[in-house]
Amino acid sequence: MDSTSSSSESSHAEISARAREMWLNAGSPPDRDVEFWLAAEAELRNARAQTQETGSRPPVKRAARENRKRV
């Protein structure tokens, strides 16, 4: 069985969205795309592992734009 097809793996879209959120929160630094991708991948993997251990869902992270104060 291919590990990329496992339900315990995060999808490309999930990783991409989280990596972009992290990159934006860090001030959009150039040439650090791989760093943010790997961090997002690890974060999502850990959240899924925790969910499987506890049987509960991890807290939902809101996009940075939703957390900003509206003026």
C-alpha angles and dihedrals in degrees: 000000000000111000092218090066093053117116088227091065121088117241123247089248093053093049092045093051094048093045090051092049090051091046092051092047089053092055098264097279115195124245097016100102095117091050092054093042092054092045091051091047092051093045093052092044091052092047091052092047090051090049091052092049097048100029090229132110120255117244115274115248115219121221114260091245091060091052096053118101111253116232 
